[in-house]
Amino acid sequence: MKEKGVAVTQDLDAMEEENGEEEEEYNEQMHSDEEGVTSPTSDPHSAYSDKPDVSCLPLFLVVCEMCGVSGTRGTFYSRTKRFCSLSCSRSFSSSSKKSSILARLQGKSPIRKAHTPQYCSTPHAQGPDYYQGVSAVGQDASAGFDWGSYLEKHGSLAAPVSCFHHAPLCVQWEDIEVGLQVEVLNTHAGLPTKVYWIAAILQLAGYKALLRYEGFEEDDSHDFWCNLGTAEVHPIGWCAVNSKLLVPPQAVHKCKTDWKSYLMKRLVGAFTLPVDFHVKMADSLKYPFRQGVRVEVVDRSLVSRTRRAVVDTVIGGRLRLIYEDAGLGPSGEVLSDFWCHMWSPLVHPINWSSRVGHLIKETDKSVDMSSHPTFHKVFCDSVPRQFKKLRTVYMEGVFFEEGMKLEAIDPLNLGNICVASVRKVLLDGYLMVSIDGVEIGDGSDWFCYHASSHAILPTGYCQSNDIALTLPPGYDQATFTWPKYLEETASVAAPRRLFNTDYTGHGFAPGMKLEAVDLMEPRLVCVATVQRSVGRLLLLHFDGWEAEFDQWVDCQSPDIYPVGWCEFTGYQLQPPIGPGRQSMFLCPCPVRNVKKKTVDIISYTPPPQQDGHEQSGDLPTSALPQDTPSGTPPQTLSIPVITPLKTEPGEESM
């Protein structure tokens, strides 16, 4: 600890000396422009009666007063170093000056790219028409909804990021804990330019963290929630390395006479984010799919077959797929698309259907899609290595056979686990399954599950886990037994050893909040709560909706995400509906009507709505086991003020 204190003192002394030499030039620059006219945005310290302690300004930063680009003095134009180029200097007094300054103060992007690389978390999308015609996504997606206040109001906990094996930064999240110190954008500085300050993590909720600026001690009046996946949260020392200003909040500026000593006491021996946090974040947001890749995916109008589709958009690993013969409306809008995660069991590589023996709809060549931008691309066929590898199953010896009975999650009403039958055994471990008592008879309502899927369960599973089993019409819960039913139907139960019911613990608990796909309308990601946890299965409740819309998913389903995932990736989050708003929405998923043909239920495709749930016939995603992504977790750093004490060989601080 003594050595750490010496290092802190040396670092802070070096900062004070360097900034002291530039202080006079700094004040001169910020008070006058080239023509000697005072700028309306000139003095960043005018909100303070005293200038801040220069020991809190690690390295000198200049910001272009025209376009907002930041950089070092050596890269800027003119003697006063107020502009990044001659063009910005000449444009400053033009008619565009006011609008440019207002745009910068409102947080809009500068008209030029910054000289230093930035990691931007939203949107992580691929495709030219990222938002065009896609009401499921948008940067202002969850406007009016705040996860922090929502969790505090309900006294709820959020499921940890480490529970979601497919989520960005899942592996690295073990190093994120309460008490970490970070450098974060200071929104209480009263300055026209971006400055930063040090804050401590008080609480974690998914990607969201409750932070408190250093200097407020026990005062919680300025605590704020921040998404750690954004580019404005950094390890301690980032400002020094990247020439950014550290300035205390205006409310506590006068509370400390010696900020250097205060920070030394607070930060020596503290922990911060891994130095490669943003590098890992960027790596976790790289996906093997891009626009123009062709796949085979379930036909939303007939669940028993697949169709060929083209990837239109990739957001956070979720794919917007446009069927090759979807058709276009009068305004060029796509008439039929499908959303799913790239690890979904509903999407497959090209030629998968013919290889395993699954029915596929031939593309209607008469449908012209050439005017849509996605179909201007040079297509390439997807290959198996781009998809999640499934658990290996052995079909030799005893395996599933046609007619065997089991229990299965109803794909058209995911809150029900039903009596079901194996209707056909395909290759590579795939099965065609149907719900007993509601079959149409022509096989059009069969659906495909892999033998390793957690959506198919052995007979008696519901009874042993106190789950209501949905029975075929004519049977009563009080008198139904599996032995009697097998005898009446002259069938046998699928052997229990064929099912993948392994449970190793997952970290979810009832009451935890998360963001989850409404699998009956898979373009929607909604605020949800874990209602029950049974082995690997989770019963999800959509906040604001009735229990009849609850859905069973596997604990490693790619359709559930940590709190803050939508904000992190730029996907639209559907907030809970409040009192009086339910009439504005259609129900999130259709309820099976045994008197109505299943094909009629799933064929109906209503027009999209801008917000809320809507009734639809989209097929939900079955839950499949997911493996933990490979990668080496970053170090948890014990730090002095600037330089992390431990780094991997060849690693540099960002």
Secondary structure as GFF3:
##gff-version 3
##sequence-region A 1 654
A	DSSP	alpha_helix	2	31	.	.	.	ID=ss1
A	DSSP	three_ten_helix	54	56	.	.	.	ID=ss2
A	DSSP	beta_strand	62	63	.	.	.	ID=ss3
A	DSSP	beta_strand	70	71	.	.	.	ID=ss4
A	DSSP	three_ten_helix	73	75	.	.	.	ID=ss5
A	DSSP	alpha_helix	86	91	.	.	.	ID=ss6
A	DSSP	alpha_helix	97	105	.	.	.	ID=ss7
A	DSSP	beta_strand	125	126	.	.	.	ID=ss8
A	DSSP	alpha_helix	147	154	.	.	.	ID=ss9
A	DSSP	three_ten_helix	161	163	.	.	.	ID=ss10
A	DSSP	three_ten_helix	172	175	.	.	.	ID=ss11
A	DSSP	beta_strand	181	185	.	.	.	ID=ss12
A	DSSP	beta_strand	196	205	.	.	.	ID=ss13
A	DSSP	beta_strand	208	213	.	.	.	ID=ss14
A	DSSP	beta_strand	224	227	.	.	.	ID=ss15
A	DSSP	beta_strand	233	235	.	.	.	ID=ss16
A	DSSP	alpha_helix	238	241	.	.	.	ID=ss17
A	DSSP	three_ten_helix	250	252	.	.	.	ID=ss18
A	DSSP	alpha_helix	259	267	.	.	.	ID=ss19
A	DSSP	beta_strand	270	272	.	.	.	ID=ss20
A	DSSP	alpha_helix	277	284	.	.	.	ID=ss21
A	DSSP	beta_strand	293	299	.	.	.	ID=ss22
A	DSSP	beta_strand	302	315	.	.	.	ID=ss23
A	DSSP	beta_strand	318	323	.	.	.	ID=ss24
A	DSSP	beta_strand	337	341	.	.	.	ID=ss25
A	DSSP	beta_strand	347	348	.	.	.	ID=ss26
A	DSSP	alpha_helix	352	356	.	.	.	ID=ss27
A	DSSP	three_ten_helix	373	376	.	.	.	ID=ss28
A	DSSP	beta_strand	380	381	.	.	.	ID=ss29
A	DSSP	three_ten_helix	384	386	.	.	.	ID=ss30
A	DSSP	beta_strand	405	409	.	.	.	ID=ss31
A	DSSP	beta_strand	417	425	.	.	.	ID=ss32
A	DSSP	beta_strand	430	435	.	.	.	ID=ss33
A	DSSP	beta_strand	447	450	.	.	.	ID=ss34
A	DSSP	beta_strand	456	457	.	.	.	ID=ss35
A	DSSP	alpha_helix	461	464	.	.	.	ID=ss36
A	DSSP	beta_strand	469	470	.	.	.	ID=ss37
A	DSSP	alpha_helix	482	488	.	.	.	ID=ss38
A	DSSP	three_ten_helix	496	498	.	.	.	ID=ss39
A	DSSP	beta_strand	513	517	.	.	.	ID=ss40
A	DSSP	beta_strand	525	534	.	.	.	ID=ss41
A	DSSP	beta_strand	537	542	.	.	.	ID=ss42
A	DSSP	three_ten_helix	547	549	.	.	.	ID=ss43
A	DSSP	beta_strand	551	554	.	.	.	ID=ss44
A	DSSP	beta_strand	560	561	.	.	.	ID=ss45
A	DSSP	alpha_helix	565	569	.	.	.	ID=ss46
A	DSSP	beta_strand	573	574	.	.	.	ID=ss47
A	DSSP	three_ten_helix	582	584	.	.	.	ID=ss48
A	DSSP	alpha_helix	598	603	.	.	.	ID=ss49
A	DSSP	beta_strand	637	639	.	.	.	ID=ss50
###
